[in-house]
Amino acid sequence: MGAVGAVGSVGLPERAGPPKSLGSPKSAGSAGSAGSAESARLPHSADSPDSPDSPDSHDSPDPWDSPDPRDSPRDSRDSPRDSPDSPESPDAAESAEAWDDGLIARRVTEATAAALAAERASVLDGAGRGPGHQTPTPLAYDGPLRSRLDALRELVGLSRTRLDSHTLAEAGRVLDEAAARRKLSGRHTVVAIAGATGSGKSQLFNALAGVAISETGVRRPTTAAPIACSWSDGAASLIDRLGIPGRLRRRPLQSPEAEAQLRGLVLVDLPDHDSAAVEHRKQVDRILKLVDAMIWVVDPEKYADAVLHERYLRPMAGHAEIMFVVLNQVDRLPGEAADQVLDDLRRLLDEDGIALGEHGEPGATVLALSALTGEGVDELRESLGQFVAERGAAARRVAADVDAAAAELRPVYITGHRAGLSEDAREEFAARLADAVGATAAGDAAERAWLRNANRACGTPWLRLWHWYRRRGESATGRHLVRTQTDEEATARQRVEQAVRTVSDRASAGLPTPWAQAVREAAVRGSQGLSEALDELAGRAGLPPGRPPRPGWWPAAVLVQAAMTLLQVVGGLWLTGQIAGVMAPNLGIPVLLMVCGIIGGPLVEWGCRMAARGPARRYGQDAERRLREAAAGCGRARVLDPVAAELLRYREVREQYGRVMRTGVGVG
């Protein structure tokens, strides 16, 4: 009862295990005396069955004390066979050697081991009373923050096929961590104490806890693994998320005033961020991404360290509202030097872009203190108490992470130029395709065909015979160079490719690089087979089959031309009959008939040609329009529509990005 009572009056570490050996094995008696001295400075466990102040000692077991699977081999050494009371045990030396692993943990004496055994039995008994167990209230985000998270999730989903996984990795991590944090306790605030080697962060950790929990000393690095200290129950899942084993979980010195002031606080002492051990730096980087807030501890010698500012403070400038910057060891500064160093620290933080929480403005809290003498520690404890009581750090941390992820994604969503496909670019693309398919030439050919048909219908037979003879003679000479079909197809294909390149360049101008590349790829995919499709359209939409349509005045013109030809024939036959003596001589009438036919025929043909120009031009224009519309429709379906779809997707993700950047955080 003496040993257990002594421990119960001061506090217990959260996990039991074999004592950490710092030298040769001691006898049972000396171990007992050492245990008495050690127990005098052990942190008080609020879950101890001997603690009269424990609120949950008769209600439910604290998940804080749930066994950690990673520590099961060490927990198995708590049996009497491995007790420190048996120095002759062959496992004693092995147990001591296994615990001397460089991790900073509290040494457990024979008295604390017995007390923890009784405590575990009490916990197991309480576990059987399942109905009395109370699950910690999960964290709840308010409406604006939920909307921003939903927008970020939608943004990532829309961008997965356009952006590489590395670009979206941070946004995905923020979403995962926000979802994971939301499932955990909202009554607790996890605060990490970070700092450089020798800054005194472990000393400050002990000062806040009211008992020496984390080891301090001149050996560097001193803190080799993160240690957690909780001021209230129900934080086990939060600490599990940080990956801190049970043997490195502690309770502060039992004090009603301190417990009421810092209720809900989970304080984590981190290794040095500039440690020579790479594993230590990795642990710092990993846990800093998971905690709700952080306390940066600097000293007068290294407060302007470039590693601290460039690697941590400057990139985390958006997290100023969940940040404390503490200038420790001010007891080493004479006179007004502490104020001067603190002012210079504020200047450096301002240059890093960190807003300072002064004059009621939101921002980082900057304090000067001495963990050794206790100067300023009460002020930090009071600020921490107010900060934890608000229960808004977790939501502000998630909101700051969303801001940081959105700022990192800004170059792939936002540019200073207006993006899109203008109407002029569409018209130019259609015109290029029309030129490639030969729409103008097809219209001219249709106009000429209409005129030829008019000449055939209304022209004199003698002139048509002459034109036929001329065409036959020119065709036989071979003086006209005829362009081969292969050359025409090659030229048309080059024009189509040039048109696609031009429209893709104009559509992607002003877009961020990934989306511009997606637009160009969509245009290239659509251009495959475009030349062949245009050739097929030209065959279908060019000249209609058969002869061109005839206007209503053509039959009359044909009759008049036939009459003129008949007059010439009648006049000629009449003259021939007179010359042959068959008919009476009378030159006036046959000559008049022939003159009327000879002059009237060309006049009728010329008049018909003048009258046919307007319809022929309209006919050619209609043929050109049909071909242009067909080419534009083919180009729109194959190239412009896919490009427009990519631009529409970009506008959607840009709107989602705007929703992500909307301000508003809190806990609902």
C-alpha positions as CSV (number, residue, x, y, z in Angstrom):
1,M,0.0,0.0,0.0
2,G,2.9,2.4,0.7
3,A,4.4,2.0,-2.8
4,V,1.0,2.2,-4.5
5,G,-0.1,5.1,-2.4
6,A,3.1,7.0,-3.1
7,V,2.5,6.5,-6.8
8,G,-1.1,7.3,-6.7
9,S,-0.5,10.6,-5.0
10,V,1.8,11.9,-7.8
11,G,0.8,10.2,-11.1
12,L,1.6,7.3,-13.4
13,P,3.0,7.0,-16.9
14,E,0.5,5.6,-19.4
15,R,2.2,2.4,-20.2
16,A,4.2,0.0,-18.0
17,G,7.3,-1.9,-19.0
18,P,10.6,-3.1,-17.8
19,P,12.9,-0.5,-16.3
20,K,15.2,1.3,-18.6
21,S,18.7,0.3,-17.6
22,L,21.2,3.1,-17.3
23,G,24.0,1.0,-15.7
24,S,24.7,-2.3,-14.0
25,P,21.6,-4.2,-12.5
26,K,20.6,-3.0,-9.0
27,S,19.5,-5.2,-6.2
28,A,15.9,-5.4,-5.2
29,G,16.4,-3.1,-2.3
30,S,18.2,-0.4,-4.1
31,A,15.6,-0.6,-6.9
32,G,12.9,-0.1,-4.3
33,S,14.6,3.0,-3.0
34,A,15.2,4.3,-6.4
35,G,11.6,3.7,-7.2
36,S,10.5,5.8,-4.2
37,A,12.7,8.7,-5.4
38,E,11.5,8.2,-9.0
39,S,7.9,8.0,-8.1
40,A,8.1,11.4,-6.5
41,R,8.4,13.0,-9.9
42,L,6.2,10.8,-12.1
43,P,3.3,12.5,-13.8
44,H,-0.1,11.9,-12.3
45,S,-2.5,9.6,-14.2
46,A,-6.0,10.7,-14.2
47,D,-7.1,7.2,-14.9
48,S,-5.4,5.7,-11.9
49,P,-7.8,3.7,-9.7
50,D,-6.1,5.2,-6.7
51,S,-6.7,8.8,-7.9
52,P,-9.6,10.3,-6.0
53,D,-9.8,13.1,-8.6
54,S,-10.3,10.9,-11.6
55,P,-13.7,11.6,-13.1
56,D,-13.9,8.4,-15.0
57,S,-12.3,6.0,-12.5
58,H,-15.7,4.5,-11.7
59,D,-17.5,5.1,-15.1
60,S,-15.5,3.7,-18.0
61,P,-12.0,2.8,-19.1
62,D,-10.0,5.5,-20.8
63,P,-9.0,4.5,-24.3
64,W,-5.8,6.4,-23.6
65,D,-4.7,3.3,-21.7
66,S,-5.6,0.8,-24.4
67,P,-2.8,-1.5,-25.2
68,D,-0.8,-0.6,-28.3
69,P,-0.1,-3.5,-30.6
70,R,3.4,-2.2,-31.4
71,D,4.2,-2.5,-27.7
72,S,2.8,-6.0,-27.1
73,P,6.2,-7.7,-26.9
74,R,7.3,-5.2,-24.2
75,D,4.0,-5.4,-22.4
76,S,4.5,-9.1,-22.0
77,R,7.5,-8.4,-19.8
78,D,5.2,-7.1,-17.1
79,S,4.7,-10.6,-15.7
80,P,6.2,-11.4,-12.3
81,R,8.8,-13.6,-14.0
82,D,10.4,-10.4,-15.5
83,S,9.8,-8.2,-12.5
84,P,12.7,-6.1,-11.3
85,D,12.3,-7.9,-8.0
86,S,14.1,-10.9,-9.5
87,P,17.6,-9.7,-10.3
88,E,18.6,-13.3,-10.9
89,S,16.2,-13.6,-13.8
90,P,18.1,-14.3,-17.0
91,D,15.7,-12.0,-18.9
92,A,16.6,-9.0,-16.7
93,A,19.6,-7.9,-18.7
94,E,17.9,-8.6,-22.0
95,S,14.9,-6.6,-20.9
96,A,17.1,-3.7,-19.8
97,E,19.0,-3.8,-23.1
98,A,15.8,-3.9,-25.2
99,W,14.6,-0.7,-23.5
100,D,17.8,1.2,-24.0
101,D,16.8,2.1,-27.5
102,G,17.4,5.8,-27.5
103,L,13.7,6.7,-27.1
104,I,12.9,9.1,-24.3
105,A,10.5,7.3,-22.0
106,R,9.9,7.4,-18.3
107,R,11.6,4.7,-16.3
108,V,9.2,2.4,-14.5
109,T,10.1,1.1,-11.1
110,E,8.9,-1.9,-9.2
111,A,6.3,0.3,-7.4
112,T,4.9,1.8,-10.6
113,A,4.8,-1.6,-12.3
114,A,2.7,-3.0,-9.5
115,A,0.4,0.1,-9.6
116,L,0.0,-0.2,-13.3
117,A,-0.9,-3.8,-13.0
118,A,-3.7,-2.9,-10.6
119,E,-4.7,-0.1,-12.9
120,R,-4.9,-2.4,-15.9
121,A,-7.1,-4.8,-14.0
122,S,-9.4,-1.8,-13.1
123,V,-9.5,-0.8,-16.8
124,L,-10.4,-4.4,-17.9
125,D,-13.1,-4.5,-15.3
126,G,-14.5,-1.2,-16.5
127,A,-14.4,-2.5,-20.1
128,G,-17.0,-5.0,-19.1
129,R,-19.3,-2.2,-18.3
130,G,-19.9,-1.4,-21.9
131,P,-23.1,0.7,-21.5
132,G,-21.2,3.1,-19.2
133,H,-18.5,3.9,-21.8
134,Q,-18.8,7.3,-23.5
135,T,-17.5,7.8,-27.0
136,P,-15.7,11.1,-27.6
137,T,-17.8,13.6,-29.6
138,P,-16.5,13.7,-33.2
139,L,-15.4,16.9,-34.8
140,A,-17.9,18.8,-36.9
141,Y,-17.1,21.4,-39.6
142,D,-19.3,24.3,-40.3
143,G,-21.1,24.9,-43.6
144,P,-18.5,27.0,-45.4
145,L,-15.7,24.7,-44.6
146,R,-17.7,21.7,-45.6
147,S,-18.6,23.4,-48.9
148,R,-14.9,24.2,-49.5
149,L,-13.9,20.5,-48.9
150,D,-16.7,19.3,-51.2
151,A,-15.5,21.8,-53.9
152,L,-11.9,20.6,-53.4
153,R,-13.1,17.0,-53.7
154,E,-15.0,17.8,-56.9
155,L,-12.0,19.7,-58.2
156,V,-9.7,16.8,-57.7
157,G,-12.2,14.4,-59.3
158,L,-12.5,16.6,-62.4
159,S,-8.8,17.0,-62.7
160,R,-7.6,13.4,-62.3
161,T,-7.6,12.8,-66.1
162,R,-5.9,16.0,-66.9
163,L,-3.3,16.4,-64.1
164,D,-0.7,14.0,-62.9
165,S,-1.1,12.3,-59.5
166,H,1.9,14.2,-58.1
167,T,0.2,17.6,-58.7
168,L,-2.9,16.4,-56.9
169,A,-1.1,14.6,-54.2
170,E,-1.2,17.4,-51.6
171,A,-4.9,18.1,-52.2
172,G,-5.7,14.5,-51.9
173,R,-3.8,14.3,-48.6
174,V,-5.7,17.3,-47.2
175,L,-9.0,15.7,-48.1
176,D,-8.0,12.4,-46.5
177,E,-6.6,14.1,-43.3
178,A,-9.7,16.3,-43.1
179,A,-12.0,13.2,-43.3
180,A,-9.8,11.3,-40.8
181,R,-9.8,14.3,-38.3
182,R,-13.5,14.7,-38.6
183,K,-14.1,11.2,-37.2
184,L,-12.0,11.9,-34.1
185,S,-12.7,13.8,-30.9
186,G,-13.7,17.4,-31.3
187,R,-13.2,18.2,-27.6
188,H,-9.4,17.9,-27.9
189,T,-6.8,20.0,-29.5
190,V,-3.5,18.5,-30.5
191,V,-0.6,20.9,-30.2
192,A,2.9,20.1,-31.2
193,I,6.0,21.7,-29.7
194,A,8.7,22.0,-32.3
195,G,12.1,23.6,-32.3
196,A,15.7,23.3,-33.1
197,T,18.4,21.5,-31.2
198,G,19.0,23.2,-27.9
199,S,16.1,25.6,-28.1
200,G,14.6,24.2,-24.8
201,K,11.3,22.8,-26.2
202,S,11.5,19.7,-24.0
203,Q,12.1,22.0,-21.0
204,L,9.0,24.0,-22.0
205,F,7.1,20.8,-22.4
206,N,7.9,19.8,-18.9
207,A,7.1,23.2,-17.5
208,L,3.6,23.1,-19.1
209,A,3.0,19.6,-17.8
210,G,4.3,20.6,-14.3
211,V,6.5,17.5,-14.1
212,A,9.6,16.3,-15.9
213,I,8.2,14.1,-18.6
214,S,10.5,14.6,-21.6
215,E,14.2,14.2,-21.0
216,T,16.4,17.3,-21.2
217,G,20.2,17.5,-21.2
218,V,23.3,18.5,-23.1
219,R,23.3,15.4,-25.3
220,R,22.1,16.2,-28.8
221,P,19.7,15.2,-30.0
222,T,18.0,14.6,-26.7
223,T,14.4,14.0,-27.8
224,A,14.5,11.0,-30.2
225,A,10.8,10.2,-30.5
226,P,7.6,12.3,-30.0
227,I,6.0,12.1,-26.5
228,A,2.3,13.0,-25.9
229,C,0.7,14.4,-22.8
230,S,-3.0,14.7,-22.5
231,W,-4.9,16.8,-19.9
232,S,-8.2,14.9,-20.3
233,D,-9.6,11.5,-21.3
234,G,-10.8,10.4,-24.8
235,A,-7.7,11.4,-26.8
236,A,-6.4,7.9,-27.5
237,S,-7.6,7.8,-31.2
238,L,-6.0,11.2,-31.8
239,I,-2.7,10.0,-30.5
240,D,-3.0,6.7,-32.4
241,R,-3.3,8.8,-35.5
242,L,0.1,10.4,-34.7
243,G,1.7,7.0,-34.4
244,I,2.8,7.6,-30.8
245,P,3.0,4.3,-28.9
246,G,1.5,3.8,-25.5
247,R,4.7,3.8,-23.6
248,L,5.3,7.4,-24.8
249,R,2.0,8.8,-23.6
250,R,1.9,10.7,-20.4
251,R,-0.4,12.7,-18.0
252,P,0.5,16.1,-16.5
253,L,0.9,16.8,-12.8
254,Q,-2.5,16.4,-11.2
255,S,-3.7,19.9,-10.4
256,P,-7.4,21.0,-10.5
257,E,-6.5,24.5,-11.6
258,A,-4.2,23.3,-14.5
259,E,-6.6,20.6,-15.5
260,A,-9.5,23.0,-15.7
261,Q,-7.4,25.6,-17.6
262,L,-6.0,23.1,-20.2
263,R,-8.8,20.6,-20.4
264,G,-8.8,19.1,-23.9
265,L,-5.2,19.8,-24.6
266,V,-3.0,17.1,-26.1
267,L,0.6,18.3,-26.1
268,V,3.3,16.6,-28.2
269,D,7.0,17.1,-27.8
270,L,8.7,16.6,-31.2
271,P,12.3,15.7,-32.0
272,D,14.5,18.5,-33.3
273,H,13.6,19.7,-36.7
274,D,17.3,20.2,-37.5
275,S,18.4,16.9,-36.0
276,A,21.4,15.1,-37.5
277,A,19.3,12.0,-37.6
278,V,17.2,11.8,-40.8
279,E,14.5,9.7,-39.1
280,H,14.0,12.5,-36.5
281,R,13.3,15.1,-39.2
282,K,10.9,12.8,-41.0
283,Q,9.0,12.3,-37.8
284,V,8.7,16.1,-37.3
285,D,7.5,16.6,-40.9
286,R,5.0,13.8,-40.6
287,I,3.5,14.9,-37.3
288,L,3.4,18.6,-38.2
289,K,0.9,17.7,-41.0
290,L,-1.4,16.0,-38.5
291,V,-1.6,18.2,-35.4
292,D,-4.2,20.9,-34.9
293,A,-1.7,23.6,-33.9
294,M,2.0,24.1,-33.2
295,I,4.3,25.9,-30.8
296,W,7.6,26.9,-32.4
297,V,10.3,27.3,-29.7
298,V,13.3,29.5,-30.7
299,D,16.2,30.7,-28.7
300,P,18.2,33.9,-28.9
301,E,21.0,32.2,-30.9
302,K,19.0,30.5,-33.6
303,Y,15.7,32.4,-33.9
304,A,16.8,33.7,-37.3
305,D,17.9,30.2,-38.6
306,A,17.4,29.9,-42.3
307,V,16.3,26.3,-42.0
308,L,13.5,27.2,-39.7
309,H,12.2,30.1,-41.7
310,E,12.6,28.7,-45.2
311,R,11.6,25.2,-44.6
312,Y,8.8,25.6,-42.1
313,L,7.7,29.1,-41.1
314,R,7.5,30.6,-44.6
315,P,5.7,27.7,-46.3
316,M,3.3,27.6,-43.3
317,A,2.5,31.3,-43.3
318,G,-1.1,30.6,-44.0
319,H,-1.3,28.6,-40.7
320,A,-0.6,31.7,-38.6
321,E,-3.9,31.4,-36.6
322,I,-2.9,28.0,-35.2
323,M,0.7,29.0,-34.5
324,F,2.5,30.0,-31.4
325,V,6.1,31.4,-31.7
326,V,7.9,31.4,-28.4
327,L,11.3,33.0,-27.7
328,N,12.7,30.8,-25.0
329,Q,15.8,31.4,-22.7
330,V,15.2,35.1,-22.3
331,D,16.8,34.7,-18.9
332,R,20.1,34.6,-20.8
333,L,19.5,38.1,-22.3
334,P,20.6,41.1,-20.2
335,G,18.5,44.3,-19.8
336,E,16.4,45.2,-22.8
337,A,18.0,42.7,-25.1
338,A,15.0,40.4,-24.7
339,D,12.7,43.1,-26.1
340,Q,15.1,43.8,-29.0
341,V,15.4,40.1,-29.9
342,L,11.6,39.7,-29.7
343,D,11.1,42.7,-32.0
344,D,13.6,41.3,-34.5
345,L,11.8,38.0,-34.4
346,R,8.5,39.7,-35.1
347,R,10.2,41.4,-38.1
348,L,11.4,38.1,-39.5
349,L,8.0,36.6,-39.1
350,D,6.4,39.5,-40.9
351,E,8.9,39.0,-43.8
352,D,7.9,35.3,-43.9
353,G,4.3,36.5,-44.5
354,I,3.1,35.3,-41.1
355,A,0.3,37.5,-39.7
356,L,0.9,38.4,-36.1
357,G,-2.1,38.2,-33.7
358,E,-1.8,41.7,-32.2
359,H,-4.4,44.3,-31.3
360,G,-7.2,41.7,-31.6
361,E,-6.3,40.7,-35.2
362,P,-6.1,37.0,-36.0
363,G,-2.6,35.6,-36.4
364,A,0.3,33.9,-34.7
365,T,0.9,34.5,-31.0
366,V,4.4,35.6,-30.2
367,L,5.7,35.4,-26.6
368,A,9.0,35.6,-24.7
369,L,9.6,33.3,-21.8
370,S,12.1,31.2,-19.9
371,A,11.2,27.6,-19.3
372,L,14.0,27.4,-16.9
373,T,12.9,30.2,-14.5
374,G,9.2,30.0,-15.3
375,E,9.1,33.6,-16.5
376,G,6.3,33.9,-19.1
377,V,5.2,30.3,-18.8
378,D,1.9,31.3,-17.1
379,E,1.1,33.7,-19.9
380,L,1.7,30.9,-22.5
381,R,-0.4,28.5,-20.4
382,E,-3.2,31.1,-20.3
383,S,-3.1,31.7,-24.1
384,L,-3.1,27.9,-24.6
385,G,-6.1,27.5,-22.3
386,Q,-8.1,30.1,-24.3
387,F,-7.0,28.6,-27.6
388,V,-8.0,25.1,-26.6
389,A,-11.3,26.3,-25.0
390,E,-12.4,27.7,-28.4
391,R,-12.3,24.2,-29.9
392,G,-11.7,25.8,-33.3
393,A,-8.1,24.9,-34.0
394,A,-8.8,21.7,-35.9
395,A,-11.2,23.4,-38.3
396,R,-8.8,26.3,-38.8
397,R,-6.0,23.9,-39.4
398,V,-8.1,22.1,-42.1
399,A,-9.0,25.4,-43.6
400,A,-5.4,26.5,-43.7
401,D,-4.4,23.2,-45.3
402,V,-7.1,23.8,-47.9
403,D,-5.8,27.3,-48.6
404,A,-2.2,26.0,-48.9
405,A,-3.3,23.1,-51.3
406,A,-5.3,25.6,-53.4
407,A,-2.4,28.0,-53.5
408,E,-0.2,25.2,-54.7
409,L,-2.7,24.3,-57.4
410,R,-3.2,27.9,-58.6
411,P,-0.7,27.7,-61.5
412,V,-2.6,24.8,-63.0
413,Y,-6.0,26.5,-62.8
414,I,-5.5,30.2,-63.0
415,T,-3.6,32.4,-65.5
416,G,-3.7,36.1,-66.1
417,H,-5.1,35.7,-69.6
418,R,-8.6,35.1,-70.9
419,A,-9.0,31.7,-72.3
420,G,-11.5,30.3,-74.8
421,L,-12.4,29.9,-78.4
422,S,-13.7,33.1,-80.0
423,E,-16.2,33.3,-82.8
424,D,-13.5,34.7,-85.1
425,A,-11.3,31.6,-84.5
426,R,-14.3,29.3,-85.3
427,E,-15.0,31.2,-88.5
428,E,-11.3,31.2,-89.5
429,F,-11.2,27.5,-89.0
430,A,-14.3,26.9,-91.1
431,A,-12.8,29.1,-93.8
432,R,-9.6,27.2,-93.8
433,L,-11.4,23.9,-94.1
434,A,-13.5,25.3,-97.0
435,D,-10.4,26.3,-98.8
436,A,-8.9,22.9,-98.2
437,V,-11.9,21.2,-99.6
438,G,-12.1,23.6,-102.6
439,A,-15.4,25.3,-101.8
440,T,-14.7,28.4,-103.9
441,A,-13.5,26.3,-106.9
442,A,-16.6,24.2,-106.6
443,G,-18.8,27.3,-106.6
444,D,-17.1,28.6,-109.7
445,A,-17.4,25.2,-111.4
446,A,-21.1,25.2,-110.6
447,E,-21.6,28.6,-112.1
448,R,-19.7,27.7,-115.2
449,A,-21.8,24.5,-115.5
450,W,-25.0,26.6,-115.3
451,L,-23.8,28.9,-118.0
452,R,-22.8,26.1,-120.3
453,N,-26.2,24.6,-119.9
454,A,-27.7,27.9,-120.8
455,N,-25.5,28.2,-123.9
456,R,-26.5,24.8,-125.0
457,A,-30.1,25.5,-124.6
458,C,-30.2,29.1,-126.0
459,G,-27.1,29.3,-128.3
460,T,-27.0,29.0,-132.1
461,P,-26.3,25.5,-133.4
462,W,-23.5,26.9,-135.6
463,L,-21.7,28.5,-132.7
464,R,-22.1,25.4,-130.5
465,L,-20.5,23.4,-133.3
466,W,-17.6,25.8,-133.5
467,H,-17.0,25.6,-129.7
468,W,-17.1,21.9,-129.8
469,Y,-14.5,21.8,-132.5
470,R,-12.2,24.2,-130.6
471,R,-12.5,22.2,-127.4
472,R,-11.7,19.0,-129.3
473,G,-8.6,20.6,-130.9
474,E,-7.3,22.0,-127.6
475,S,-7.7,18.7,-125.9
476,A,-5.8,16.9,-128.6
477,T,-2.8,19.3,-128.4
478,G,-2.2,18.6,-124.7
479,R,-0.8,22.1,-124.1
480,H,-2.7,22.5,-120.7
481,L,-0.9,21.0,-117.7
482,V,-3.3,18.9,-115.6
483,R,-2.6,18.7,-111.9
484,T,-2.5,15.1,-110.6
485,Q,-5.0,14.0,-108.0
486,T,-2.2,13.0,-105.6
487,D,-0.8,16.5,-105.5
488,E,-4.2,17.9,-104.8
489,E,-4.8,15.5,-102.0
490,A,-1.4,16.3,-100.4
491,T,-2.1,20.0,-100.6
492,A,-5.6,19.6,-99.1
493,R,-4.2,17.5,-96.3
494,Q,-1.6,20.1,-95.5
495,R,-4.2,22.8,-95.4
496,V,-6.4,20.7,-93.0
497,E,-3.4,20.1,-90.7
498,Q,-2.5,23.8,-90.7
499,A,-6.1,24.7,-89.9
500,V,-6.2,22.3,-86.9
501,R,-2.9,23.6,-85.6
502,T,-4.1,27.2,-85.8
503,V,-7.4,26.6,-84.1
504,S,-5.8,24.5,-81.3
505,D,-3.2,27.2,-80.7
506,R,-5.8,29.9,-80.5
507,A,-8.0,27.8,-78.2
508,S,-5.2,26.9,-75.8
509,A,-3.8,30.4,-75.7
510,G,-4.0,31.7,-72.1
511,L,-4.7,28.3,-70.6
512,P,-2.5,26.7,-67.9
513,T,-0.1,24.3,-69.3
514,P,-1.9,21.0,-68.5
515,W,-5.2,22.3,-69.9
516,A,-3.6,23.8,-73.0
517,Q,-2.0,20.4,-73.6
518,A,-5.3,18.7,-73.2
519,V,-6.9,21.1,-75.7
520,R,-4.2,20.5,-78.3
521,E,-4.5,16.7,-77.8
522,A,-8.2,16.8,-78.3
523,A,-7.7,18.8,-81.6
524,V,-5.1,16.3,-82.8
525,R,-7.4,13.3,-82.1
526,G,-10.2,15.0,-83.9
527,S,-8.1,15.7,-87.0
528,Q,-7.3,12.1,-87.6
529,G,-9.3,11.1,-90.7
530,L,-10.6,14.7,-91.2
531,S,-9.1,15.0,-94.7
532,E,-10.8,11.8,-95.9
533,A,-14.1,12.9,-94.4
534,L,-13.9,16.2,-96.1
535,D,-13.2,14.5,-99.5
536,E,-16.2,12.4,-99.0
537,L,-18.3,15.4,-98.2
538,A,-17.0,17.3,-101.2
539,G,-18.3,14.4,-103.4
540,R,-21.7,14.5,-101.8
541,A,-22.2,18.2,-101.2
542,G,-20.6,19.6,-104.3
543,L,-22.3,19.7,-107.7
544,P,-25.7,18.0,-107.5
545,P,-26.3,15.1,-109.9
546,G,-27.8,15.8,-113.3
547,R,-28.2,19.0,-115.1
548,P,-28.6,22.4,-113.3
549,P,-32.2,23.6,-113.0
550,R,-33.6,25.7,-115.8
551,P,-35.5,29.0,-115.3
552,G,-39.0,29.6,-116.7
553,W,-37.9,31.8,-119.6
554,W,-35.6,29.1,-121.1
555,P,-38.4,27.5,-123.2
556,A,-39.3,30.8,-124.8
557,A,-35.7,31.5,-125.5
558,V,-35.3,28.1,-127.1
559,L,-38.3,28.7,-129.3
560,V,-37.0,32.1,-130.4
561,Q,-33.6,30.6,-131.1
562,A,-35.2,27.8,-133.1
563,A,-37.3,30.3,-135.0
564,M,-34.1,32.3,-135.9
565,T,-32.5,29.1,-137.1
566,L,-35.6,28.2,-139.1
567,L,-35.6,31.6,-140.8
568,Q,-32.0,31.0,-141.8
569,V,-32.9,27.6,-143.2
570,V,-36.0,28.8,-145.0
571,G,-34.2,31.8,-146.5
572,G,-31.3,29.7,-147.6
573,L,-33.5,27.1,-149.2
574,W,-35.5,29.8,-150.9
575,L,-32.3,31.3,-152.4
576,T,-31.1,27.9,-153.4
577,G,-34.4,27.2,-155.2
578,Q,-34.1,30.5,-157.0
579,I,-30.6,29.8,-158.1
580,A,-31.7,26.4,-159.3
581,G,-34.5,27.9,-161.2
582,V,-37.2,26.0,-159.3
583,M,-38.6,29.2,-157.8
584,A,-39.2,32.6,-159.3
585,P,-36.5,35.1,-158.7
586,N,-37.1,37.3,-155.7
587,L,-34.0,38.0,-153.6
588,G,-35.6,40.4,-151.1
589,I,-37.6,38.1,-149.0
590,P,-35.2,35.1,-148.7
591,V,-32.3,37.5,-148.0
592,L,-34.4,39.3,-145.4
593,L,-35.3,36.0,-143.8
594,M,-31.6,34.9,-143.7
595,V,-30.4,38.2,-142.3
596,C,-33.0,38.1,-139.6
597,G,-32.0,34.6,-138.7
598,I,-28.3,35.3,-138.8
599,I,-28.5,38.4,-136.7
600,G,-31.3,37.3,-134.5
601,G,-29.7,34.1,-133.4
602,P,-26.6,35.6,-131.9
603,L,-28.7,38.4,-130.4
604,V,-30.9,35.8,-128.7
605,E,-27.9,33.9,-127.5
606,W,-26.3,37.1,-126.1
607,G,-29.5,38.1,-124.4
608,C,-29.8,34.7,-122.8
609,R,-26.2,34.8,-121.6
610,M,-26.8,38.2,-120.0
611,A,-30.0,36.9,-118.4
612,A,-28.3,33.7,-117.2
613,R,-25.4,35.4,-115.3
614,G,-27.5,36.2,-112.2
615,P,-29.0,32.7,-111.8
616,A,-25.7,31.1,-112.6
617,R,-23.9,33.2,-109.9
618,R,-26.6,32.3,-107.4
619,Y,-26.3,28.6,-108.4
620,G,-22.6,28.7,-107.9
621,Q,-22.9,30.5,-104.5
622,D,-25.4,27.9,-103.4
623,A,-23.0,25.1,-104.3
624,E,-20.2,26.9,-102.5
625,R,-22.3,27.5,-99.4
626,R,-23.4,23.9,-99.2
627,L,-19.8,22.7,-99.4
628,R,-18.7,25.3,-96.8
629,E,-21.4,24.3,-94.4
630,A,-20.6,20.6,-94.9
631,A,-16.9,21.2,-94.2
632,A,-17.7,23.4,-91.2
633,G,-20.0,20.8,-89.8
634,C,-17.5,18.1,-90.2
635,G,-14.7,20.2,-88.6
636,R,-17.1,21.2,-85.8
637,A,-18.0,17.6,-85.0
638,R,-14.5,16.3,-85.2
639,V,-12.4,19.2,-83.8
640,L,-14.3,22.1,-82.4
641,D,-16.7,20.1,-80.2
642,P,-13.9,18.1,-78.5
643,V,-12.0,21.3,-78.0
644,A,-15.1,23.1,-76.6
645,A,-15.6,20.1,-74.3
646,E,-12.1,20.6,-72.9
647,L,-12.7,24.3,-72.5
648,L,-16.0,23.6,-70.7
649,R,-14.2,21.2,-68.3
650,Y,-11.6,23.8,-67.6
651,R,-14.3,26.4,-66.9
652,E,-16.0,23.9,-64.5
653,V,-12.7,23.2,-62.6
654,R,-12.0,26.9,-62.5
655,E,-15.4,27.5,-60.9
656,Q,-14.7,24.7,-58.4
657,Y,-11.3,26.3,-57.7
658,G,-13.1,29.6,-57.0
659,R,-15.4,27.8,-54.5
660,V,-12.3,26.2,-52.8
661,M,-10.7,29.6,-52.4
662,R,-13.8,31.1,-50.8
663,T,-13.2,32.2,-47.2
664,G,-15.0,30.9,-44.1
665,V,-13.9,28.5,-41.5
666,G,-15.2,27.3,-38.2
667,V,-16.7,24.5,-36.3
668,G,-20.4,23.7,-36.4
